[in-house]
Amino acid sequence: MVPRQARQVTKKPLCSQVANTLRSQILSGELGGVMPPEAALQRDFGVSRSVVRQALEVL
């Protein structure tokens, strides 16, 4: 998993960056069909719980 790529400097909101990365991982099968818990996503992406929740809402 390469979650830190979501933290690259772009003009997109952080939640959109996380959502896009998760979407790519889902479509590629990298997540193995199971969404990790919010706490794991927070840790892996280095973002707050609210950012993770917003990203999941986007999906």
Stockholm file with secondary structure:
# STOCKHOLM 1.0

chainA/1-59         MVPRQARQVTKKPLCSQVANTLRSQILSGELGGVMPPEAALQRDFGVSRSVVRQALEVL
#=GR chainA/1-59 SS CCGGGGGSCCSSCHHHHHHHHHHHHHHHTTTTTCCCCHHHHHHHHTCCHHHHHHHHHHC
#=GC SS_cons        CCGGGGGSCCSSCHHHHHHHHHHHHHHHTTTTTCCCCHHHHHHHHTCCHHHHHHHHHHC
//
